[in-house]
Amino acid sequence: MSEPPIDADVAVVGAGGAGLYTALAAAGEGARVALISATPLAQTASYWAQGGIAAALAEDDSPDDHLEDTLAAGRGLSRDSAARALVDEAPDAVRTLQRLGVHFDADRHGNLALGLEGGHSRRRVVHAGGSATGRRVVRQLSALAVEHEGITVLDAARAADLWSDGRVAGVLIDDGRAVAARATIITAGGAAALWSRTTNPPGSTGAGMVLAHRAGAEVADLEFLQFHPTAVTGIPRREGFLVTEAIRGEGATLHGPDGERFVEELRPRDEVALAIFSKLQETGAPHVGLDMRHIDTALFPNVVKALRDSGLDPAAELIPVAPAAHYMMGGIVTDLHGRSTVAGLYAVGESACTGLHGANRLASNSLSECFVFGRRAALAGLDEPPTAQAGPPPLLPTPSRHRQTRRARRCGSRPASSAHPWARSHSPPPRPRSPGGAPPARSRAAAPAARTAGEIFPIAIPASRGTTPSWGPPARPNFGRGPERERLLNAKSTKQAFLPTQPRAMIQRSGSRRRDRGSTCSSTAGGSTGSWRRSSMRAQASPVAAPTSTCSGRARRRWSVWPPTGTTSHGRHERSSTTCASASP
């Protein structure tokens, strides 16, 4: 008999900055929270965030100035209401983090030391430990989440599917467990690791977006991916290592192969990345040089240490850098409270698409987004009606035997068997055989035993909540670059975010750019094709089936990949004079 579902008010999928803050916000209201993480806590993409938290805290700054910079960086495609919510509530989010025990950098007078980054007209970025903001914030929030009696941490647990029957009622985990919740909030990050050159850890493959889309949620803006201008290149063990934008805010400069500056370093990221790419195309050079020799290295200790460990001395030589995939603006379509187009399903952070970032994110707005919209989603989720489950969770498909064993070798866990509590009864296909006729040898590791909270989070919890822990996860693994990176990811990564039955989501170009105003579009199961005013993209995540839709007329709101039924308003991007007819495949 299968194990009964874990009962919770809120299920949070993903334990980065957005997931941890959302879980704590819900638990602070007395809710029971299940926090599902594919990796041990403090080993997520947020941990590597070097940028800070953008908030209008200075006397000469204001939310209106922050709003203006955000809209300018978004290239006129940002949703005004989402940007207004961010800039108005970000200062309170910073103060809340301080009350939770996060210690931000301060000047000699004890005031917050505000940094300047690309696209900002004022110093408004708070940091912790120089360029270790993500590390400090995630450590402290992780410690608080493990301590909180209202939060159940399920680490090393991958969300296999959403428990859905008209509305999302919880999460199915690939080890056979299930979580029943009135609200399910996806905070699983973006998909920049799908690119061969990236600043993201290998697990950033869009898993949360695929889960939501399988449940019928709309996704949007998948064509908008931000490339960070200054990622280290050509250095063994540091390929794709991000050199924070704050260093350029302190005066670091970019130089071409001829030694001359060629770009204004504090322009928005898309402009700087394009300028570097154009320079590399023009000269044939593999990189440009970042000159930080005159920068106080004490301001960015972790960056300087990482570079020196790899054989580079930033105080004496230029750092070779080139653009790398960094952040996806698109994701699960949500309103200003994180609600998706499916009842009971929410999304926050890089998994979500509120329209906040438009076509390009302003530096350090990502962590601000996690905290502002994480709190909003937590409170909105608690307003959902209680879910009464009639019967056991739905069945999960059993992957073929050779795929089970391959995943077991990669992840170090036991292959699934027909004894899986929710496995469908069917015979697996024959295993592949070697040329000699004998099946290849397979090693099986024992299934991990149930662990206590101390084993889930094997670091001593600080005695006081106001004390910032001094520990952290091991160094980021090296996965090489190009084809070699793909081979290592497929063979050895323990952070793959999909079931064996699901291929990695691939985002690719489809067709050419069209600028005709009176375009038509159509979408079919498994993807979409069509002509849009901005661009044509296709997101394939087999075996996902998208609703079949047919749209005709003038499409004024261009940021929905699978058009909604009827007329929908998302801020200033509206679909009008458009008819849609949708039917399930």
Rosetta blueprint (number, residue, H / E / L):
1 M L
2 S L
3 E L
4 P L
5 P L
6 I E
7 D E
8 A E
9 D E
10 V E
11 A E
12 V E
13 V E
14 G L
15 A L
16 G L
17 G H
18 A H
19 G H
20 L H
21 Y H
22 T H
23 A H
24 L H
25 A H
26 A H
27 A H
28 G L
29 E L
30 G L
31 A L
32 R L
33 V E
34 A E
35 L E
36 I E
37 S L
38 A L
39 T L
40 P L
41 L L
42 A L
43 Q L
44 T L
45 A H
46 S H
47 Y H
48 W H
49 A L
50 Q L
51 G L
52 G L
53 I E
54 A E
55 A L
56 A L
57 L L
58 A L
59 E L
60 D L
61 D L
62 S L
63 P H
64 D H
65 D H
66 H H
67 L H
68 E H
69 D H
70 T H
71 L H
72 A H
73 A H
74 G L
75 R L
76 G L
77 L L
78 S L
79 R L
80 D H
81 S H
82 A H
83 A H
84 R H
85 A H
86 L H
87 V H
88 D H
89 E H
90 A H
91 P H
92 D H
93 A H
94 V H
95 R H
96 T H
97 L H
98 Q H
99 R H
100 L L
101 G L
102 V L
103 H L
104 F L
105 D L
106 A E
107 D L
108 R L
109 H L
110 G L
111 N L
112 L E
113 A L
114 L E
115 G E
116 L L
117 E L
118 G L
119 G L
120 H L
121 S L
122 R L
123 R L
124 R L
125 V E
126 V E
127 H L
128 A L
129 G L
130 G L
131 S L
132 A L
133 T H
134 G H
135 R H
136 R H
137 V H
138 V H
139 R H
140 Q H
141 L H
142 S H
143 A H
144 L H
145 A H
146 V H
147 E H
148 H L
149 E L
150 G L
151 I E
152 T E
153 V E
154 L E
155 D L
156 A L
157 A L
158 R L
159 A E
160 A E
161 D E
162 L E
163 W E
164 S E
165 D L
166 G L
167 R L
168 V E
169 A E
170 G E
171 V E
172 L E
173 I E
174 D L
175 D L
176 G L
177 R L
178 A E
179 V E
180 A E
181 A E
182 R E
183 A E
184 T E
185 I E
186 I E
187 T L
188 A L
189 G L
190 G L
191 A L
192 A H
193 A H
194 L H
195 W L
196 S L
197 R L
198 T E
199 T L
200 N L
201 P L
202 P L
203 G L
204 S L
205 T L
206 G L
207 A H
208 G H
209 M H
210 V H
211 L H
212 A H
213 H H
214 R H
215 A L
216 G L
217 A L
218 E L
219 V E
220 A E
221 D L
222 L L
223 E L
224 F L
225 L E
226 Q E
227 F E
228 H E
229 P E
230 T E
231 A E
232 V E
233 T L
234 G L
235 I L
236 P L
237 R L
238 R L
239 E L
240 G L
241 F L
242 L E
243 V L
244 T L
245 E H
246 A H
247 I H
248 R H
249 G H
250 E L
251 G L
252 A L
253 T E
254 L E
255 H E
256 G L
257 P L
258 D L
259 G L
260 E L
261 R E
262 F L
263 V L
264 E L
265 E L
266 L L
267 R L
268 P L
269 R H
270 D H
271 E H
272 V H
273 A H
274 L H
275 A H
276 I H
277 F H
278 S H
279 K H
280 L H
281 Q H
282 E H
283 T H
284 G L
285 A L
286 P L
287 H L
288 V E
289 G E
290 L E
291 D E
292 M L
293 R L
294 H L
295 I L
296 D L
297 T H
298 A H
299 L H
300 F L
301 P H
302 N H
303 V H
304 V H
305 K H
306 A H
307 L H
308 R H
309 D H
310 S L
311 G L
312 L L
313 D L
314 P L
315 A L
316 A L
317 E L
318 L L
319 I E
320 P E
321 V E
322 A E
323 P E
324 A E
325 A E
326 H E
327 Y E
328 M E
329 M L
330 G L
331 G E
332 I E
333 V E
334 T L
335 D L
336 L L
337 H L
338 G L
339 R E
340 S L
341 T L
342 V L
343 A L
344 G L
345 L E
346 Y E
347 A E
348 V L
349 G H
350 E H
351 S H
352 A E
353 C E
354 T L
355 G L
356 L L
357 H L
358 G L
359 A L
360 N L
361 R L
362 L L
363 A L
364 S L
365 N H
366 S H
367 L H
368 S H
369 E H
370 C H
371 F H
372 V H
373 F H
374 G H
375 R H
376 R H
377 A H
378 A H
379 L H
380 A H
381 G H
382 L L
383 D L
384 E L
385 P L
386 P L
387 T L
388 A L
389 Q L
390 A L
391 G L
392 P L
393 P L
394 P L
395 L L
396 L E
397 P L
398 T L
399 P L
400 S L
401 R H
402 H H
403 R H
404 Q H
405 T H
406 R H
407 R H
408 A H
409 R H
410 R H
411 C H
412 G L
413 S L
414 R L
415 P L
416 A L
417 S L
418 S L
419 A L
420 H L
421 P L
422 W L
423 A E
424 R L
425 S L
426 H L
427 S L
428 P L
429 P L
430 P L
431 R L
432 P L
433 R L
434 S L
435 P L
436 G L
437 G L
438 A L
439 P L
440 P L
441 A L
442 R L
443 S L
444 R L
445 A L
446 A L
447 A L
448 P L
449 A L
450 A L
451 R L
452 T L
453 A H
454 G H
455 E H
456 I H
457 F L
458 P L
459 I L
460 A L
461 I L
462 P L
463 A L
464 S L
465 R L
466 G L
467 T L
468 T L
469 P L
470 S L
471 W L
472 G L
473 P L
474 P L
475 A L
476 R L
477 P L
478 N L
479 F L
480 G L
481 R L
482 G H
483 P H
484 E H
485 R H
486 E H
487 R H
488 L H
489 L H
490 N H
491 A H
492 K H
493 S L
494 T L
495 K L
496 Q L
497 A L
498 F L
499 L L
500 P L
501 T L
502 Q L
503 P L
504 R L
505 A L
506 M E
507 I E
508 Q E
509 R E
510 S L
511 G L
512 S L
513 R L
514 R L
515 R L
516 D L
517 R L
518 G L
519 S L
520 T L
521 C E
522 S E
523 S E
524 T E
525 A L
526 G L
527 G E
528 S E
529 T E
530 G E
531 S L
532 W L
533 R L
534 R L
535 S L
536 S L
537 M E
538 R E
539 A E
540 Q E
541 A L
542 S L
543 P L
544 V L
545 A L
546 A L
547 P L
548 T E
549 S E
550 T E
551 C E
552 S E
553 G E
554 R L
555 A L
556 R L
557 R L
558 R L
559 W L
560 S L
561 V L
562 W L
563 P L
564 P L
565 T L
566 G L
567 T L
568 T L
569 S E
570 H E
571 G L
572 R L
573 H E
574 E E
575 R L
576 S L
577 S L
578 T E
579 T E
580 C E
581 A E
582 S E
583 A E
584 S L
585 P L
